[in-house]
Amino acid sequence: MNVEQLMTPHPITVAPQTPVAEIAQLLLDHRINGVSVVDREGRMRGIITAGDLIHRAADERLEPRTSIWKENFYKSVFRRHPEETDKDQGRTAMEVMTRDVHSVEPHTDIVMAARLLVDFDIVSLPVLQNGRVVGMLS
C-alpha cells in the first residue's frame, strides 16, 4: 500500500502572507491539524500545524506575566536565530511556519510514511510531487 491510497488529496494550503488568525480559523472550520504554506506555483515553503499556534491561544488567556523584562531577557539570550521573528510574535504564515518539513511522495510505501510520523513525532505529513503539494497524510 502506498501514501496515495491514504492521503487527503487537494489539501487546503495557504500563501506565505496569509494572516495567522485566518489560518487558525481554517484549521477550526475544516477540522484539520495543519496546512502547507505554498508559493504562487504551489511549491512547498513550510507547514503550520495546530501545535505551532496553540501556545498563542494559551498565552492570550493566561494571567498577565509577572515579569515581561525577565521573559524578554531569556528570549534574547537563548534564541537560536536572533534575526528571525519569534513564532509567538509572527503575524503571517511565513513568520510562524516550520521551514524544515518532512514530506513524502505519492508512491512512498505507507510503512515508510508511518515511520516518519512516529520517529519525528509529527501528525501532518505533506505529500509532494515535483515539489508541489498534492496531498496530506495525517
Sequence and secondary structure as in RCSB ss.txt:
>XXXX:A:sequence
MNVEQLMTPHPITVAPQTPVAEIAQLLLDHRINGVSVVDREGRMRGIITAGDLIHRAADERLEPRTSIWKENFYK
SVFRRHPEETDKDQGRTAMEVMTRDVHSVEPHTDIVMAARLLVDFDIVSLPVLQNGRVVGMLS
>XXXX:A:secstr
 BGGGTSEES  EE TT BHHHHHHHHHHHT SEEEEE TT BEEEEEEHHHHHHHHHHHHS   S HHHHHHHH
HHH S TTS  GGG  BHHHH BSS   B TTSBHHHHHHHHHHTT S EEEEETTEEEEEE 
